[in-house]
Amino acid sequence: MHTVVDTDVLIVGSGPAGASAALALSTYGVPNIVVTRYASLADTPRAHITNQRTMEVLRDLGVEADVVAKATPQQLMGNTTFCTSLAGEELGRVRSWGNDPLVQAAHELASPTRMCDMPQHLMEPVLVDAAVARGTQLRFQTEYLTHTQDATGVTATVRDRLRGDTYEIRARYLIGADGGRSKVAEDAGLPMGGQMGVAGSINIVFDADLTKYTAHRPSTLYWVLAPGATVGGIGAGLVRNVRPWKEWMIVWGYDVAAGAPDLTTEYAESIVRRLVGDDDIPVTIKSSSAWTVNEMYAENYANGRVFCAGDAVHRHPPSNGLGSNTSVQDAYNLAWKLKLVLDGAAAPALLDTYTAERAPVGRQIVTRANKSIAETAPIFEALDGLSPQTPEELWANIAARKDATEAAAKQRARLREAIAAKVYEFNAHGVDLNQRYTSAAIVPDGTPDPGFARDPELHHQPSTRPGARLPHAWLTSGTRTLSTLDTVGRGRFTLLTGIGGDAWVRAAKAQPLDIATVVVGPGQEYEDPYGDWAGLSEVSDAGVLLVRPDGFVAFRHAEAAENAEQLLTDALRQILGHA
């Protein structure tokens, strides 16, 4: 008998994008199946930087505390160090990942969450375990082969790698979250821009007690400027902390034209010794793997009922720590839209806004990550380390910066400036939080866009303009203190207003869609004791913000309105694709 397995959403891939999609969909009550060709979840650290926006997503999905319990905290992430080896000379540091005092204050003001270092092999189980507990059906050793789609759904053919047989899964929608060599994206014919394989890198995972070289300058990343470090790779040799201070991963480049070297244990250990600079410390090599630096992004994230997310549609180096963050946020953007369409509350046109909103973000982060690699070169240039030379000449140039000469003083200044410029990789707060969506699911309010007052890659600028993420401010409700972000989400729309906004509340309750209402003001359910929300809301007390399930402002009206119900109804018709 020919058996077809049925579900609402089939997800191919169990990495950050696929796991997050499953978690969000199951949280919203949408039946889903995850298939992965592998026998387990991630077994190497891979992605790790987890920024504030992603932590906000995980907070809404109820797993923030689980992540915080396993992650390396922010205060141990931020002494990004440039050196000749861990045991060698230090050339300078950058206060990173929100640990600069001014940036730390900006982080405190921007979000109720804190960024952290959560390696992928620890993150995936948190996401997947929660998803399965809420209803996701997970199938390991199940390889996606192909799909066809029609007017009512998608039929995917998969192969059970244990039995060797194939079977079909029938879903109303398919999500391809199958990584940088996505078969789903290829089969869906998604057009790509950019190029693959622009440089070669090697990951070496190892155990070694490097406490004496790192605990006094705790960091996630230690960059090594050594002979050969500019060949391929991500700009320099990298020693990355996985778990303080005994689990590590090295990233080292190779000439992609010549092909990857033979990754023997001896080769891996020789690279570790070169970057650590201590031949006596015991080292245990756990794994080695070669990969390529890519600069590719999809121009369209969907074809019919097939959607792709994560590395399937944006492929780039790990610089800036944007990969898994963008993947999680892709899935979060898509999941609530699928939920409403599957429920019949929204028209399928709502799903068109996924590409419109997320493709510009994907293109930006691919560009930013590759630009960060190029921004490492001035550090070498300050040491004359890019010109052809022997290792002895590089060491002599490095030593020369200590001379009491005018030339050495200029060299020191160039080196300080070059290292300080890496702030665009290690403290790009605006890249993390300044996303602005433009799509049919956003209703413009007719006000001119003021733009950004400061560099939008470095500095977060809160805004309630439609298309912006709802700003964070601390409110109180009885004895509870909670963020404005805690009042929204959970798979539903939320209407925020204040004293005098009764017409907006009545308008929300008159809608067929379930809309939560939040009234902020003295004597109301929510109060603004610090006055922070009053300074951020950009509307009067009687005005209104309509916030989508993903925390983005969809509609704004600055004042009370006699026709509040009509205005809200018209806005929702547009947002939900009924207009």
RODO-2510 file (C-alpha; in nm, 4 decimals, decimal comma):
residues 579
     n   res          X          Y          Z
     1     m     0,0000     0,0000     0,0000
     2     h     0,1312     0,3446    -0,0955
     3     t     0,1357     0,5517     0,2217
     4     v     0,1610     0,9300     0,2240
     5     v     0,2379     1,1137     0,5460
     6     d     0,0353     1,4336     0,5908
     7     t     0,1193     1,7532     0,7784
     8     d     0,0619     2,1261     0,7510
     9     v     0,4277     2,2270     0,7206
    10     l     0,7277     2,0139     0,6252
    11     i     1,0641     2,1552     0,7333
    12     v     1,3826     2,0248     0,5716
    13     g     1,6768     2,0785     0,8059
    14     s     1,7167     2,0910     1,1839
    15     g     1,9722     2,3732     1,2110
    16     p     1,8958     2,7160     1,3583
    17     a     1,6451     2,8091     1,0844
    18     g     1,4646     2,4762     1,0725
    19     a     1,4611     2,4247     1,4481
    20     s     1,3323     2,7789     1,5069
    21     a     1,0613     2,7362     1,2459
    22     a     0,9514     2,4122     1,4112
    23     l     0,9556     2,5705     1,7565
    24     a     0,7519     2,8726     1,6482
    25     l     0,4996     2,6689     1,4506
    26     s     0,4481     2,4175     1,7311
    27     t     0,4171     2,7024     1,9808
    28     y     0,1413     2,8424     1,7585
    29     g    -0,0281     2,5017     1,7298
    30     v     0,0635     2,4329     1,3665
    31     p     0,1361     2,0640     1,2900
    32     n     0,4823     2,0229     1,1389
    33     i     0,7399     1,7596     1,0546
    34     v     1,1166     1,8171     1,0519
    35     v     1,3363     1,5881     0,8428
    36     t     1,7146     1,5867     0,8503
    37     r     1,9468     1,3629     0,6555
    38     y     2,1822     1,3456     0,9538
    39     a     2,1744     1,1000     1,2425
    40     s     2,1996     1,3719     1,5070
    41     l     2,1843     1,7437     1,5662
    42     a     2,4965     1,9580     1,5216
    43     d     2,8048     1,7916     1,6707
    44     t     3,0427     2,0885     1,6308
    45     p     3,0190     2,4447     1,7683
    46     r     2,9774     2,6260     1,4331
    47     a     2,7552     2,9336     1,4862
    48     h     2,7724     3,0849     1,8333
    49     i     2,7227     3,4633     1,8704
    50     t     2,3596     3,5132     1,9757
    51     n     2,2526     3,8760     1,9560
    52     q     1,9827     4,0698     2,1376
    53     r     1,7211     4,0414     1,8652
    54     t     1,7554     3,6642     1,8557
    55     m     1,7360     3,6497     2,2341
    56     e     1,4124     3,8517     2,2110
    57     v     1,2750     3,5917     1,9701
    58     l     1,3777     3,3099     2,2045
    59     r     1,2252     3,5006     2,4969
    60     d     0,8922     3,5169     2,3149
    61     l     0,9143     3,1469     2,2266
    62     g     0,9778     3,0572     2,5910
    63     v     1,3338     2,9224     2,5745
    64     e     1,5428     3,2270     2,6701
    65     a     1,6173     3,0920     3,0188
    66     d     1,7297     2,7558     2,8768
    67     v     1,9737     2,9310     2,6451
    68     v     2,1103     3,1610     2,9150
    69     a     2,1692     2,8601     3,1424
    70     k     2,3990     2,6949     2,8868
    71     a     2,5614     2,9943     2,7171
    72     t     2,8816     3,1825     2,7929
    73     p     2,7614     3,5176     2,9323
    74     q     2,8228     3,8518     2,7670
    75     q     3,0845     3,9693     3,0171
    76     l     3,3176     3,6831     2,9172
    77     m     3,2911     3,7555     2,5437
    78     g     3,4357     4,0959     2,4899
    79     n     3,8153     4,1343     2,5057
    80     t     3,8685     4,0595     2,1378
    81     t     4,2459     4,0312     2,1203
    82     f     4,4930     4,0680     1,8340
    83     c     4,8230     3,8914     1,8922
    84     t     5,1090     3,6997     1,7311
    85     s     4,9899     3,3863     1,9160
    86     l     4,8073     3,3304     2,2449
    87     a     5,1438     3,2874     2,4163
    88     g     5,3055     3,5588     2,2067
    89     e     5,2895     3,9363     2,1819
    90     e     4,9587     4,1173     2,2179
    91     l     4,9048     4,3896     1,9587
    92     g     4,5794     4,5357     2,0903
    93     r     4,2203     4,4659     2,1918
    94     v     3,8678     4,5759     2,1027
    95     r     3,5974     4,5880     2,3686
    96     s     3,3410     4,3784     2,1850
    97     w     2,9891     4,2378     2,1862
    98     g     2,8467     4,5149     2,4030
    99     n     3,1277     4,5202     2,6581
   100     d     3,2452     4,8721     2,5784
   101     p     3,0872     5,0854     2,8558
   102     l     2,9041     5,3113     2,6110
   103     v     2,7863     5,0223     2,3976
   104     q     2,6869     4,8316     2,7096
   105     a     2,4609     5,1202     2,8059
   106     a     2,3100     5,1137     2,4574
   107     h     2,2435     4,7414     2,4964
   108     e     2,0763     4,7995     2,8331
   109     l     1,8524     5,0664     2,6818
   110     a     1,7684     4,8676     2,3692
   111     s     1,6385     4,5366     2,4987
   112     p     1,5356     4,3320     2,8022
   113     t     1,7718     4,0603     2,6798
   114     r     2,1486     4,0144     2,6804
   115     m     2,3517     3,8725     2,3985
   116     c     2,5535     3,5605     2,4755
   117     d     2,7777     3,2969     2,3188
   118     m     2,5722     2,9844     2,2560
   119     p     2,7525     2,7313     2,0334
   120     q     2,5302     2,5637     1,7781
   121     h     2,5759     2,2138     1,9205
   122     l     2,4227     2,3442     2,2447
   123     m     2,1612     2,5709     2,0831
   124     e     2,0039     2,3156     1,8503
   125     p     1,9001     2,0746     2,1300
   126     v     1,7296     2,3577     2,3201
   127     l     1,5264     2,4570     2,0142
   128     v     1,4503     2,1051     1,8956
   129     d     1,3653     1,9647     2,2399
   130     a     1,1159     2,2466     2,2980
   131     a     0,9692     2,2051     1,9487
   132     v     0,9214     1,8295     1,9913
   133     a     0,7715     1,8801     2,3368
   134     r     0,5155     2,1117     2,1767
   135     g     0,4231     1,8814     1,8905
   136     t     0,6922     1,8787     1,6210
   137     q     0,7559     1,5379     1,4671
   138     l     1,1297     1,4939     1,4082
   139     r     1,2771     1,2412     1,1654
   140     f     1,6535     1,1824     1,1696
   141     q     1,8281     0,9922     0,8871
   142     t     1,5591     1,1146     0,6477
   143     e     1,6909     1,2712     0,3296
   144     y     1,4895     1,5138     0,1203
   145     l     1,5074     1,4125    -0,2469
   146     t     1,2655     1,6303    -0,4435
   147     h     0,9281     1,7981    -0,4383
   148     t     0,6351     1,8858    -0,6589
   149     q     0,3673     2,1389    -0,5790
   150     d     0,0128     2,2040    -0,6921
   151     a    -0,2704     2,4393    -0,6039
   152     t    -0,3296     2,2929    -0,2575
   153     g     0,0039     2,1700    -0,1334
   154     v     0,3525     2,0272    -0,1767
   155     t     0,4455     1,6613    -0,2101
   156     a     0,8016     1,5893    -0,1042
   157     t     0,9805     1,2620    -0,1647
   158     v     1,2188     1,1586     0,1125
   159     r     1,4440     0,8611     0,1688
   160     d     1,4795     0,6752     0,4943
   161     r     1,8582     0,6315     0,5127
   162     l     1,8295     0,3428     0,7583
   163     r     1,5871     0,1305     0,5558
   164     g     1,6853     0,2679     0,2162
   165     d     1,3262     0,3115     0,0984
   166     t     1,1506     0,6288    -0,0134
   167     y     0,8127     0,7693     0,0793
   168     e     0,6129     1,0865     0,0332
   169     i     0,5195     1,3613     0,2753
   170     r     0,2265     1,5775     0,1764
   171     a     0,2298     1,9272     0,3283
   172     r     0,0432     2,2466     0,2638
   173     y     0,3754     2,4315     0,2782
   174     l     0,7435     2,3361     0,2616
   175     i     1,0295     2,5205     0,4351
   176     g     1,3789     2,4576     0,3013
   177     a     1,6223     2,5152     0,5880
   178     d     1,8820     2,2767     0,4527
   179     g     2,1889     2,4971     0,4638
   180     g     2,4373     2,6505     0,2237
   181     r     2,4046     2,3716    -0,0345
   182     s     2,0261     2,3759    -0,0188
   183     k     1,8622     2,1158    -0,2419
   184     v     1,5224     2,2692    -0,1703
   185     a     1,6340     2,6142    -0,2895
   186     e     1,7859     2,4563    -0,5998
   187     d     1,4714     2,2572    -0,6776
   188     a     1,2575     2,5658    -0,6183
   189     g     1,4700     2,7593    -0,8668
   190     l     1,5422     3,0492    -0,6345
   191     p     1,7629     3,3073    -0,8108
   192     m     2,0892     3,3861    -0,6324
   193     g     2,3244     3,6830    -0,6454
   194     g     2,6939     3,6846    -0,5526
   195     q     2,9351     3,3933    -0,5637
   196     m     3,0347     3,0823    -0,3731
   197     g     3,3852     2,9705    -0,2790
   198     v     3,5645     3,3047    -0,2675
   199     a     3,8162     3,1758    -0,0091
   200     g     3,9002     2,8594     0,1817
   201     s     3,8854     2,7960     0,5572
   202     i     3,9460     2,5099     0,7972
   203     n     3,7743     2,4571     1,1319
   204     i     3,9747     2,2654     1,3936
   205     v     3,7907     2,1776     1,7145
   206     f     4,0173     2,0864     2,0032
   207     d     4,0486     2,0626     2,3796
   208     a     4,3314     2,2360     2,5643
   209     d     4,3562     2,4180     2,8949
   210     l     4,4483     2,7692     2,7803
   211     t     4,3433     2,9382     3,1032
   212     k     4,6791     3,1052     3,1589
   213     y     4,6643     3,2768     2,8198
   214     t     4,2979     3,3773     2,8177
   215     a     4,1258     3,4027     3,1570
   216     h     4,2829     3,7422     3,2312
   217     r     4,1486     3,8795     2,9009
   218     p     3,8246     3,6811     2,8592
   219     s     3,6975     3,6746     2,5035
   220     t     3,5118     3,4755     2,2462
   221     l     3,7706     3,5533     1,9780
   222     y     4,1507     3,5795     1,9693
   223     w     4,2891     3,6884     1,6325
   224     v     4,6389     3,5773     1,5405
   225     l     4,8554     3,7734     1,2967
   226     a     5,1088     3,5146     1,1903
   227     p     5,2845     3,4235     0,8662
   228     g     5,0300     3,2657     0,6315
   229     a     4,7310     3,4122     0,8131
   230     t     4,6279     3,6241     0,5150
   231     v     4,5927     3,3237     0,2826
   232     g     4,2245     3,2524     0,2222
   233     g     4,0154     3,2256     0,5344
   234     i     3,8500     3,5169     0,7131
   235     g     4,1335     3,7680     0,7217
   236     a     4,3552     3,6275     0,9964
   237     g     4,4042     3,3181     1,2070
   238     l     4,1313     3,2812     1,4691
   239     v     4,1273     3,1015     1,8033
   240     r     3,7651     3,0899     1,9155
   241     n     3,6559     2,9961     2,2626
   242     v     3,3801     2,7359     2,2782
   243     r     3,3628     2,6843     2,6564
   244     p     3,5880     2,8809     2,8938
   245     w     3,8775     2,8034     2,8853
   246     k     3,9266     2,4460     2,7765
   247     e     3,7179     2,3932     2,4608
   248     w     3,8268     2,5737     2,1440
   249     m     3,7950     2,6032     1,7707
   250     i     4,0552     2,7398     1,5314
   251     v     3,9711     2,8914     1,1931
   252     w     4,2649     2,8918     0,9506
   253     g     4,2691     2,9744     0,5809
   254     y     4,3878     2,7865     0,2760
   255     d     4,4265     2,8699    -0,0927
   256     v     4,0908     2,7698    -0,2373
   257     a     4,2423     2,7412    -0,5870
   258     a     4,4892     2,4813    -0,4627
   259     g     4,2271     2,2890    -0,2692
   260     a     4,1982     2,1986     0,0971
   261     p     4,4995     2,0385     0,2662
   262     d     4,4938     1,6824     0,3956
   263     l     4,3258     1,7261     0,7329
   264     t     4,5288     1,4772     0,9312
   265     t     4,5522     1,4956     1,3072
   266     e     4,9178     1,5946     1,2698
   267     y     4,8303     1,8809     1,0358
   268     a     4,5550     2,0041     1,2664
   269     e     4,7829     1,9939     1,5691
   270     s     5,0532     2,1863     1,3828
   271     i     4,8054     2,4699     1,3170
   272     v     4,6920     2,4667     1,6781
   273     r     5,0535     2,4880     1,7975
   274     r     5,1247     2,7742     1,5567
   275     l     4,8331     2,9847     1,6814
   276     v     4,8576     2,8958     2,0510
   277     g     5,2358     2,9393     2,0571
   278     d     5,3008     2,6829     2,3279
   279     d     5,4300     2,3391     2,2300
   280     d     5,4065     2,1941     2,5798
   281     i     5,0332     2,2281     2,6534
   282     p     4,8455     1,9005     2,5974
   283     v     4,6111     1,9276     2,2955
   284     t     4,3362     1,6871     2,1905
   285     i     4,2091     1,7293     1,8331
   286     k     3,8362     1,6500     1,8177
   287     s     3,7538     1,7260     1,4544
   288     s     3,8725     1,9088     1,1428
   289     s     3,6696     2,0243     0,8444
   290     a     3,7203     2,2426     0,5378
   291     w     3,4680     2,4971     0,4110
   292     t     3,4572     2,7927     0,1750
   293     v     3,3862     3,1592     0,2351
   294     n     3,0767     3,2521     0,0356
   295     e     2,9181     3,5775    -0,0711
   296     m     2,5778     3,4732    -0,2010
   297     y     2,2194     3,5721    -0,1306
   298     a     1,8815     3,4828    -0,2760
   299     e     1,6808     3,7527    -0,4469
   300     n     1,3587     3,5643    -0,3769
   301     y     1,2984     3,3439    -0,0742
   302     a     0,9911     3,1634    -0,2060
   303     n     0,8382     2,9871    -0,5027
   304     g     0,4697     2,9136    -0,4623
   305     r     0,4227     2,7070    -0,1477
   306     v     0,7961     2,6540    -0,0956
   307     f     0,9911     2,8914     0,1307
   308     c     1,3592     2,8884     0,2163
   309     a     1,5336     3,0270     0,5232
   310     g     1,8752     3,0537     0,6838
   311     d     2,1913     2,9578     0,4972
   312     a     1,9772     2,8279     0,2116
   313     v     1,9208     3,1912     0,1107
   314     h     2,2127     3,3836     0,2620
   315     r     2,5619     3,2351     0,2540
   316     h     2,8497     3,4259     0,4051
   317     p     3,1466     3,3982     0,6419
   318     p     3,0972     3,4005     1,0207
   319     s     3,2212     3,7598     1,0575
   320     n     2,9901     3,9738     1,2758
   321     g     2,8226     3,6580     1,4068
   322     l     2,5142     3,7119     1,1905
   323     g     2,4427     3,3706     1,0414
   324     s     2,2375     3,1839     1,2996
   325     n     2,0809     3,5083     1,4207
   326     t     1,9452     3,5888     1,0767
   327     s     1,8346     3,2274     1,0356
   328     v     1,6318     3,2297     1,3570
   329     q     1,4775     3,5622     1,2622
   330     d     1,3867     3,4383     0,9122
   331     a     1,1936     3,1525     1,0660
   332     y     1,0237     3,3784     1,3201
   333     n     0,9091     3,6149     1,0437
   334     l     0,7624     3,3303     0,8399
   335     a     0,5998     3,1189     1,1112
   336     w     0,3255     3,3576     1,2245
   337     k     0,2327     3,4296     0,8642
   338     l     0,1956     3,0595     0,7899
   339     k    -0,0154     3,0201     1,1030
   340     l    -0,2620     3,2922     1,0019
   341     v    -0,2859     3,1706     0,6419
   342     l    -0,3380     2,8101     0,7504
   343     d    -0,6110     2,9252     0,9901
   344     g    -0,7819     3,1214     0,7139
   345     a    -0,7408     3,4485     0,9030
   346     a    -0,5037     3,5847     0,6364
   347     a    -0,4926     3,5519     0,2610
   348     p    -0,2007     3,3697     0,0958
   349     a    -0,0815     3,7124    -0,0209
   350     l     0,0529     3,7670     0,3330
   351     l     0,3203     3,5077     0,2572
   352     d     0,4567     3,7259    -0,0232
   353     t     0,5783     3,9679     0,2418
   354     y     0,8324     3,7130     0,3674
   355     t     1,0664     3,7741     0,0752
   356     a     0,9917     4,1471     0,0718
   357     e     1,0957     4,1786     0,4369
   358     r     1,3735     3,9261     0,4795
   359     a     1,5620     3,9326     0,1477
   360     p     1,6968     4,2882     0,2067
   361     v     1,8159     4,1778     0,5515
   362     g     1,9874     3,8721     0,4040
   363     r     2,1628     4,0796     0,1410
   364     q     2,2773     4,3323     0,4021
   365     i     2,4300     4,0719     0,6327
   366     v     2,6107     3,8931     0,3489
   367     t     2,7630     4,2251     0,2431
   368     r     2,8489     4,3228     0,6012
   369     a     3,0130     3,9892     0,6847
   370     n     3,2362     3,9937     0,3786
   371     k     3,3211     4,3602     0,4313
   372     s     3,4387     4,2724     0,7831
   373     i     3,6941     4,0315     0,6388
   374     a     3,8395     4,3109     0,4257
   375     e     3,8538     4,5382     0,7312
   376     t     4,1147     4,3093     0,8868
   377     a     4,3717     4,3938     0,6182
   378     p     4,4611     4,7407     0,7599
   379     i     4,5899     4,5719     1,0767
   380     f     4,8422     4,3791     0,8686
   381     e     4,9124     4,6910     0,6617
   382     a     5,0040     4,8822     0,9771
   383     l     5,2718     4,6195     1,0343
   384     d     5,3735     4,6010     0,6660
   385     g     5,2471     4,2459     0,6853
   386     l     5,0795     4,2295     0,3456
   387     s     5,3875     4,2882     0,1332
   388     p     5,5883     3,9819     0,0283
   389     q     5,8271     3,9005     0,3075
   390     t     5,9733     3,6221     0,5150
   391     p     5,8370     3,5388     0,8612
   392     e     6,1498     3,6974     1,0056
   393     e     6,0643     4,0247     0,8314
   394     l     5,7092     4,0175     0,9741
   395     w     5,8430     3,9609     1,3253
   396     a     6,0895     4,2465     1,2739
   397     n     5,8072     4,4790     1,1623
   398     i     5,6035     4,3825     1,4666
   399     a     5,9010     4,4431     1,6946
   400     a     5,9710     4,7803     1,5307
   401     r     5,6529     4,9308     1,6720
   402     k     5,8271     4,9383     2,0132
   403     d     6,1091     5,1650     1,8980
   404     a     6,1415     5,5215     2,0279
   405     t     6,1282     5,6711     1,6780
   406     e     5,8872     5,8893     1,4844
   407     a     5,8304     5,6066     1,2358
   408     a     5,7429     5,3665     1,5180
   409     a     5,5052     5,6222     1,6733
   410     k     5,3208     5,6497     1,3408
   411     q     5,3127     5,2721     1,3143
   412     r     5,1615     5,2437     1,6618
   413     a     4,8965     5,5027     1,5716
   414     r     4,8090     5,3195     1,2472
   415     l     4,7802     4,9922     1,4368
   416     r     4,5524     5,1432     1,7026
   417     e     4,3287     5,2962     1,4355
   418     a     4,3120     4,9726     1,2364
   419     i     4,2159     4,7661     1,5408
   420     a     3,9618     5,0254     1,6558
   421     a     3,7963     5,0118     1,3108
   422     k     3,7017     4,6493     1,3781
   423     v     3,4154     4,7906     1,5846
   424     y     3,2095     4,7378     1,2667
   425     e     3,2487     4,3649     1,3159
   426     f     3,2371     4,3349     1,6927
   427     n     2,9970     4,6089     1,8053
   428     a     2,7585     4,6565     1,5111
   429     h     2,4545     4,7114     1,7313
   430     g     2,2607     4,8772     1,4508
   431     v     2,3058     4,5778     1,2206
   432     d     2,1477     4,3650     1,4931
   433     l     1,8479     4,5851     1,5754
   434     n     1,7844     4,8472     1,3043
   435     q     1,5906     4,6279     1,0653
   436     r     1,3138     4,8206     0,8879
   437     y     1,0557     4,6251     0,6933
   438     t     0,8782     4,7560     0,3849
   439     s     0,5991     4,5332     0,2546
   440     a     0,2237     4,5023     0,2140
   441     a     0,2129     4,3835     0,5772
   442     i     0,3268     4,7304     0,6884
   443     v     0,0892     5,0294     0,6663
   444     p     0,2807     5,3592     0,6247
   445     d     0,1518     5,6440     0,8402
   446     g     0,2378     5,9174     0,5938
   447     t     0,5109     6,0779     0,8036
   448     p     0,8518     6,1457     0,6460
   449     d     1,1258     5,8985     0,7315
   450     p     1,3771     6,0871     0,9475
   451     g     1,6528     5,8403     0,8622
   452     f     1,9244     5,7623     1,1130
   453     a     2,0917     6,0241     1,3277
   454     r     2,4117     5,8170     1,3603
   455     d     2,5835     5,5384     1,1709
   456     p     2,3007     5,2822     1,1301
   457     e     2,5406     4,9867     1,1352
   458     l     2,6988     5,0827     1,4667
   459     h     2,4138     5,2452     1,6586
   460     h     2,0625     5,1248     1,7309
   461     q     1,7927     5,3891     1,6842
   462     p     1,4573     5,2951     1,8383
   463     s     1,1469     5,3907     1,6435
   464     t     0,7768     5,3129     1,6334
   465     r     0,7516     5,3920     1,2626
   466     p     0,5589     5,1178     1,0835
   467     g     0,8159     4,8584     0,9786
   468     a     1,0369     4,9048     1,2845
   469     r     1,0741     4,6688     1,5777
   470     l     0,8767     4,7849     1,8814
   471     p     1,1146     4,9740     2,1128
   472     h     1,1929     4,8319     2,4543
   473     a     1,0909     5,0219     2,7668
   474     w     1,0325     4,8945     3,1192
   475     l     0,6691     4,9027     3,2341
   476     t     0,5046     4,7856     3,5540
   477     s     0,1872     4,5860     3,6069
   478     g     0,1081     4,5575     3,9746
   479     t     0,4254     4,4281     4,1346
   480     r     0,5674     4,2994     3,8042
   481     t     0,8233     4,4831     3,5956
   482     l     0,8179     4,3862     3,2309
   483     s     0,9340     4,5088     2,8931
   484     t     0,7060     4,6510     2,6295
   485     l     0,8303     4,3531     2,4266
   486     d     0,6831     4,1205     2,6887
   487     t     0,3361     4,2627     2,6202
   488     v     0,3440     4,1606     2,2537
   489     g     0,4137     3,8422     2,0579
   490     r     0,2891     3,4953     2,1512
   491     g     0,1543     3,4499     1,8022
   492     r    -0,0974     3,7316     1,8075
   493     f    -0,1357     4,0966     1,7158
   494     t    -0,1235     4,3504     1,9990
   495     l    -0,2700     4,6998     2,0135
   496     l    -0,0905     4,9493     2,2386
   497     t    -0,2560     5,2727     2,3431
   498     g    -0,2912     5,4967     2,6481
   499     i    -0,5414     5,7033     2,8401
   500     g    -0,7954     5,8377     2,5904
   501     g    -0,7422     5,5470     2,3516
   502     d    -1,0686     5,3719     2,4403
   503     a    -1,1923     5,3872     2,0804
   504     w    -0,8879     5,1930     1,9660
   505     v    -0,9498     4,9253     2,2312
   506     r    -1,3122     4,8928     2,1191
   507     a    -1,1964     4,8753     1,7583
   508     a    -0,9582     4,5895     1,8418
   509     k    -1,2308     4,3940     2,0204
   510     a    -1,4621     4,4374     1,7210
   511     q    -1,2205     4,2572     1,4874
   512     p    -1,2646     3,8894     1,3982
   513     l    -0,8908     3,8439     1,4655
   514     d    -0,7774     3,7896     1,8251
   515     i    -0,5931     4,1107     1,9173
   516     a    -0,4433     4,1662     2,2623
   517     t    -0,4863     4,5169     2,4000
   518     v    -0,2341     4,7007     2,6172
   519     v    -0,3279     5,0316     2,7771
   520     v    -0,0389     5,2204     2,9361
   521     g    -0,0885     5,5024     3,1860
   522     p    -0,1530     5,5912     3,5514
   523     g    -0,4163     5,3622     3,7000
   524     q    -0,4167     5,1357     3,3915
   525     e    -0,3147     4,7703     3,3728
   526     y     0,0303     4,8836     3,2606
   527     e     0,2097     5,1894     3,3957
   528     d     0,5145     5,3805     3,2774
   529     p     0,6814     5,4777     3,6062
   530     y     1,0096     5,5937     3,4524
   531     g     0,8426     5,7827     3,1683
   532     d     1,0560     5,5866     2,9235
   533     w     0,7662     5,4654     2,7098
   534     a     0,6262     5,8172     2,6830
   535     g     0,9588     5,9243     2,5371
   536     l     0,9763     5,6353     2,2894
   537     s     0,6194     5,5795     2,1712
   538     e     0,6150     5,8728     1,9250
   539     v     0,2340     5,8907     1,9551
   540     s     0,0061     6,0704     2,1989
   541     d    -0,1582     5,8907     2,4902
   542     a    -0,4718     5,8516     2,2792
   543     g    -0,2773     5,7359     1,9740
   544     v    -0,2160     5,3754     1,8835
   545     l     0,0403     5,1210     1,7695
   546     l    -0,0618     4,7891     1,6167
   547     v     0,2202     4,5384     1,6644
   548     r     0,2503     4,2153     1,4693
   549     p     0,3177     3,8756     1,6301
   550     d     0,6896     3,9175     1,5492
   551     g     0,7139     4,2443     1,7450
   552     f     0,7238     4,4790     1,4449
   553     v     0,4966     4,7827     1,4252
   554     a     0,2434     4,7331     1,1444
   555     f     0,0206     5,0400     1,1876
   556     r     0,0488     5,3674     1,3746
   557     h    -0,1905     5,6570     1,4340
   558     a    -0,0634     5,9487     1,6379
   559     e    -0,3923     6,0662     1,7905
   560     a    -0,7405     5,9543     1,8854
   561     a    -0,9723     5,9020     1,5881
   562     e    -1,3520     5,9054     1,5643
   563     n    -1,3307     5,6435     1,2902
   564     a    -1,0880     5,4230     1,4824
   565     e    -1,2700     5,1008     1,3953
   566     q    -1,2666     5,1760     1,0236
   567     l    -0,9000     5,2771     1,0304
   568     l    -0,8007     4,9592     1,2147
   569     t    -1,0189     4,7396     0,9936
   570     d    -0,8680     4,8860     0,6774
   571     a    -0,5154     4,8455     0,8157
   572     l    -0,5740     4,4815     0,9053
   573     r    -0,7255     4,4093     0,5649
   574     q    -0,4064     4,5313     0,4042
   575     i    -0,1741     4,3591     0,6503
   576     l    -0,3529     4,0247     0,6195
   577     g    -0,3604     4,0377     0,2407
   578     h    -0,7362     4,0915     0,2050
   579     a    -0,7122     4,4398     0,0535
***
